[in-house]
Amino acid sequence: MKTHIVDASVAAKWFTEEEYSANALALLNRGHELQAPDFFMLEMDGIICKWIRRGIINVDEGEEVRSTLNRVPLQKHPFGPLRDSAYSIAVSTGRSFYDCLYVALAALLKGRMVTADRKLYEALKNGPFKKHIVWVGNVG
């Protein structure tokens, strides 16, 4: 079974029809062990609220997305133990601390972080964390 750390940019594609949504959905199939820092759910709530404000979904649909997310087989890890590693990664790469929490978890679990954040992927794909990051378009 492959260990994948998924960020909110990938999970958002589970609920929208856009480029790479099929790749993101493929992660929900058997054979993929999904992991994330525990603040992942907070990030998703923020995305859902944004969708509601923009009229992409209504409040009831937002509640349905939240309910569905609670049933996704996603192992959540406390972010506290990742802080020091994430801080070091953020300082050395110039990426956001929050993004680097996902990268730190991927390194800790010897897995790969799947992202749909093009800037993050481009910044890390050739550096010391290249074995821990994968573009969502390369999944599936």
Secondary structure, 3 states (H helix, E strand, C coil): CEEEEECHHHHHCCCCCCCCHHHHHHCCCCCEEEEEECCHHHHHHHHHHHHHHCCCCCHHHHHHHHHHHHHCCEEEECCHHHHHHHHHHHHHHCCCHHHHHHHHHHHHHCCEEEECCHHHHHHHCCCCCHHHEEEHHHCC
